[in-house]
Amino acid sequence: MLRIPYPDLESAFLKAILHLGVPPDRAPLCARLYAETDLDGVRTHGLARFPRFSAMIRNGNIVPTATPTLTSGFGAIERWNGHLGPGNLNAHAAMARAIELARANGIGAVALANTNHWMRGGSYGWQAATQGLFGICWTNTLANTPAWGTAKPTIGNNPIILAIPRSEAPVVLDMATTQFSMGSLSSYVQRKAQLPVPGGYDAQGNLTTDPAAIEASQRTLPIGFWKGSGLSLTLDMFAAMLSGGNSTHQLPLDPLKESGLSQFFLAIDPTNFADPAQLSQIAESILTDLHAAPPIDGTRPPRYPGEETLRLREENLAQGVPVDETLWQKLNNLTI
Amino acid sequence: MLRIPYPDLESAFLKAILHLGVPPDRAPLCARLYAETDLDGVRTHGLARFPRFSAMIRNGNIVPTATPTLTSGFGAIERWNGHLGPGNLNAHAAMARAIELARANGIGAVALANTNHWMRGGSYGWQAATQGLFGICWTNTLANTPAWGTAKPTIGNNPIILAIPRSEAPVVLDMATTQFSMGSLSSYVQRKAQLPVPGGYDAQGNLTTDPAAIEASQRTLPIGFWKGSGLSLTLDMFAAMLSGGNSTHQLPLDPLKESGLSQFFLAIDPTNFADPAQLSQIAESILTDLHAAPPIDGTRPPRYPGEETLRLREENLAQGVPVDETLWQKLNNLTI
């Protein structure tokens, strides 16, 4: 593992992204979203995901020049078509539009069809919260999880993000509806580590903490068993129906062809109906109460979602961003 | 267990609710919401909860005559104050207002402060979906669940509802963010049954399927371990901050004093930006795919959230609604 100065990482991403055909006016944001993902310590969805991004541009499933367009809208909600453009750029544009709608209407939403993997979903929660808005968004995915009651992958693990603005640092929950995201599972496999809690079933149908057995059986576990299964199904229905786009069962099972996703973005601007001092007081009182709870393990006190992000960001800005050496070389050689 | 004709159940609720001081113009809706909960088979939150409702009117924590008022608003989102009125009436009014806002703006939301337990959260999902709208709502609760990393109950199990309109029958997810709601846990205890999956920790800190051990330790398990813990915390922050009301840690730990909750209601009216035939086609294709998945147990095919509701409703309309005999007598004697 290398540590690379953040500006070098962002500029290496930029060169590679330009090389892949993303236009110069849009490539810098795409590069920043990738680089910030590693900067914030979400290593499963930054450079580690870039080979798939470049492969999908080469195989035509991501159209590097495409930009989203408005399909229809009414009041504070709109449907957009991502035209299979880069997923992080489409998602950023969709949340940006939801924020505009929220500024004008208190609340705003965008349902986005025909888009691609948004990489780190938390990016769009941070996008809303750092501008003072509450944000919620989710995406569907290819069928990677058996619905409750079947062993066949039929539902996605449809990550959902909830973001809360806060003066010090936003609270950002970014979670797949399975116990472990596919990226996280494969990271455990690579490290030859066991999962801390059961993450799915083995081929014999027993709950297991062996990530390789779960990758082999394809029986990942929804959070809360039947509950996460139902949550995932309903998130897919919301995203596909509101956007008019594909649902999970219509997406190819090959991750290199997982294109044409449906997503939903919601923003709430409290400026015109709430007192900022009151909002801040409520947020701080909740987090103070959380932090005051006695930890089971003294070294691991209760934390709020995203609490580690700023610390990791500062550490990585100071010491360099950890990257895989092989991928870093490929990124710089434009052979990724 | 008795089976009572539905109209008799609703009228018995109505008499008891009038006796408790809910005004005649509002009591019928309150009674219908209670009776429909048992009718739809959600027995943990209908008649079984009524003794607590009446006790909380008697101890002053529910104000039977209170009606919600507008606190502030901007565009498509509003803050309301429930003035500690009956929780199901406040929640119904909040979702009704969110629906009005959504009809005018495509999307609408109400954040409700100072309210009471809404009983069956799914009621307000059905309310939106049967009128053709998508609905999302959630509530905070008293601290009944340890946040991840502590053994002390610090977060609520904050039920969340996602409802999708559909011509045949809506899809309605209604779930607590713990593996088992408190009502469900106590129902297992009463039946002296073990939980089908671990629902929390025993006093020694081991995961257990023994509901009594979990009630004793107060260590209920969030869905997905740390994930449900983060979800519950963020839902509380949204509800309390947007409504300007109480957060979980401010609510008394005595269930008979669990008053002054914060809730959030969102509705989306697709009429003016989506083609109804397309929406229906997408919904049916998702559910057809779900139902086509081979079941692990042939007698228990994969189901969508709420799928059993209409069947139970028809069965209970035809055969009478199952009620506990003792509670039924008390309801009729106005001694409940």
Chai-1 contact restraints between the chains, C-beta under 6 A:
chainA,res_idxA,chainB,res_idxB,connection_type,confidence,min_distance_angstrom,max_distance_angstrom,comment,restraint_id
A,S72,B,F273,contact,1.0,0.0,6.0,A-B,restraint_1
A,G73,B,F273,contact,1.0,0.0,6.0,A-B,restraint_2
A,F74,B,G106,contact,1.0,0.0,6.0,A-B,restraint_3
A,F74,B,N272,contact,1.0,0.0,6.0,A-B,restraint_4
A,F74,B,F273,contact,1.0,0.0,6.0,A-B,restraint_5
A,G75,B,N105,contact,1.0,0.0,6.0,A-B,restraint_6
A,G75,B,G106,contact,1.0,0.0,6.0,A-B,restraint_7
A,A76,B,A76,contact,1.0,0.0,6.0,A-B,restraint_8
A,A76,B,N105,contact,1.0,0.0,6.0,A-B,restraint_9
A,A76,B,G106,contact,1.0,0.0,6.0,A-B,restraint_10
A,A76,B,I107,contact,1.0,0.0,6.0,A-B,restraint_11
A,I77,B,G106,contact,1.0,0.0,6.0,A-B,restraint_12
A,I77,B,I107,contact,1.0,0.0,6.0,A-B,restraint_13
A,R79,B,F273,contact,1.0,0.0,6.0,A-B,restraint_14
A,N105,B,G75,contact,1.0,0.0,6.0,A-B,restraint_15
A,N105,B,A76,contact,1.0,0.0,6.0,A-B,restraint_16
A,G106,B,F74,contact,1.0,0.0,6.0,A-B,restraint_17
A,G106,B,G75,contact,1.0,0.0,6.0,A-B,restraint_18
A,G106,B,A76,contact,1.0,0.0,6.0,A-B,restraint_19
A,G106,B,I77,contact,1.0,0.0,6.0,A-B,restraint_20
A,I107,B,A76,contact,1.0,0.0,6.0,A-B,restraint_21
A,I107,B,I77,contact,1.0,0.0,6.0,A-B,restraint_22
A,I107,B,A109,contact,1.0,0.0,6.0,A-B,restraint_23
A,A109,B,I107,contact,1.0,0.0,6.0,A-B,restraint_24
A,A147,B,L290,contact,1.0,0.0,6.0,A-B,restraint_25
A,A147,B,P302,contact,1.0,0.0,6.0,A-B,restraint_26
A,G149,B,P295,contact,1.0,0.0,6.0,A-B,restraint_27
A,G149,B,R300,contact,1.0,0.0,6.0,A-B,restraint_28
A,G149,B,P302,contact,1.0,0.0,6.0,A-B,restraint_29
A,T150,B,A293,contact,1.0,0.0,6.0,A-B,restraint_30
A,T150,B,P294,contact,1.0,0.0,6.0,A-B,restraint_31
A,T150,B,P295,contact,1.0,0.0,6.0,A-B,restraint_32
A,T150,B,P302,contact,1.0,0.0,6.0,A-B,restraint_33
A,A151,B,I296,contact,1.0,0.0,6.0,A-B,restraint_34
A,K152,B,A293,contact,1.0,0.0,6.0,A-B,restraint_35
A,K152,B,P294,contact,1.0,0.0,6.0,A-B,restraint_36
A,T154,B,A293,contact,1.0,0.0,6.0,A-B,restraint_37
A,L162,B,T234,contact,1.0,0.0,6.0,A-B,restraint_38
A,I164,B,M237,contact,1.0,0.0,6.0,A-B,restraint_39
A,L173,B,G230,contact,1.0,0.0,6.0,A-B,restraint_40
A,L173,B,T234,contact,1.0,0.0,6.0,A-B,restraint_41
A,M175,B,K227,contact,1.0,0.0,6.0,A-B,restraint_42
A,Q179,B,G224,contact,1.0,0.0,6.0,A-B,restraint_43
A,V197,B,F225,contact,1.0,0.0,6.0,A-B,restraint_44
A,I223,B,I223,contact,1.0,0.0,6.0,A-B,restraint_45
A,I223,B,G224,contact,1.0,0.0,6.0,A-B,restraint_46
A,I223,B,K227,contact,1.0,0.0,6.0,A-B,restraint_47
A,G224,B,Q179,contact,1.0,0.0,6.0,A-B,restraint_48
A,G224,B,I223,contact,1.0,0.0,6.0,A-B,restraint_49
A,G224,B,G224,contact,1.0,0.0,6.0,A-B,restraint_50
A,F225,B,V197,contact,1.0,0.0,6.0,A-B,restraint_51
A,K227,B,M175,contact,1.0,0.0,6.0,A-B,restraint_52
A,K227,B,I223,contact,1.0,0.0,6.0,A-B,restraint_53
A,G230,B,L173,contact,1.0,0.0,6.0,A-B,restraint_54
A,G230,B,P305,contact,1.0,0.0,6.0,A-B,restraint_55
A,T234,B,L162,contact,1.0,0.0,6.0,A-B,restraint_56
A,T234,B,L173,contact,1.0,0.0,6.0,A-B,restraint_57
A,M237,B,I164,contact,1.0,0.0,6.0,A-B,restraint_58
A,M237,B,I286,contact,1.0,0.0,6.0,A-B,restraint_59
A,A240,B,I282,contact,1.0,0.0,6.0,A-B,restraint_60
A,M241,B,L279,contact,1.0,0.0,6.0,A-B,restraint_61
A,M241,B,I282,contact,1.0,0.0,6.0,A-B,restraint_62
A,G244,B,Q278,contact,1.0,0.0,6.0,A-B,restraint_63
A,S247,B,I286,contact,1.0,0.0,6.0,A-B,restraint_64
A,H249,B,D289,contact,1.0,0.0,6.0,A-B,restraint_65
A,N272,B,F74,contact,1.0,0.0,6.0,A-B,restraint_66
A,F273,B,S72,contact,1.0,0.0,6.0,A-B,restraint_67
A,F273,B,G73,contact,1.0,0.0,6.0,A-B,restraint_68
A,F273,B,F74,contact,1.0,0.0,6.0,A-B,restraint_69
A,F273,B,R79,contact,1.0,0.0,6.0,A-B,restraint_70
A,Q278,B,G244,contact,1.0,0.0,6.0,A-B,restraint_71
A,L279,B,M241,contact,1.0,0.0,6.0,A-B,restraint_72
A,I282,B,A240,contact,1.0,0.0,6.0,A-B,restraint_73
A,I282,B,M241,contact,1.0,0.0,6.0,A-B,restraint_74
A,I286,B,M237,contact,1.0,0.0,6.0,A-B,restraint_75
A,I286,B,S247,contact,1.0,0.0,6.0,A-B,restraint_76
A,D289,B,H249,contact,1.0,0.0,6.0,A-B,restraint_77
A,L290,B,A147,contact,1.0,0.0,6.0,A-B,restraint_78
A,A293,B,T150,contact,1.0,0.0,6.0,A-B,restraint_79
A,A293,B,K152,contact,1.0,0.0,6.0,A-B,restraint_80
A,A293,B,T154,contact,1.0,0.0,6.0,A-B,restraint_81
A,P294,B,T150,contact,1.0,0.0,6.0,A-B,restraint_82
A,P294,B,K152,contact,1.0,0.0,6.0,A-B,restraint_83
A,P295,B,G149,contact,1.0,0.0,6.0,A-B,restraint_84
A,P295,B,T150,contact,1.0,0.0,6.0,A-B,restraint_85
A,I296,B,A151,contact,1.0,0.0,6.0,A-B,restraint_86
A,R300,B,G149,contact,1.0,0.0,6.0,A-B,restraint_87
A,P302,B,A147,contact,1.0,0.0,6.0,A-B,restraint_88
A,P302,B,G149,contact,1.0,0.0,6.0,A-B,restraint_89
A,P302,B,T150,contact,1.0,0.0,6.0,A-B,restraint_90
A,P305,B,G230,contact,1.0,0.0,6.0,A-B,restraint_91
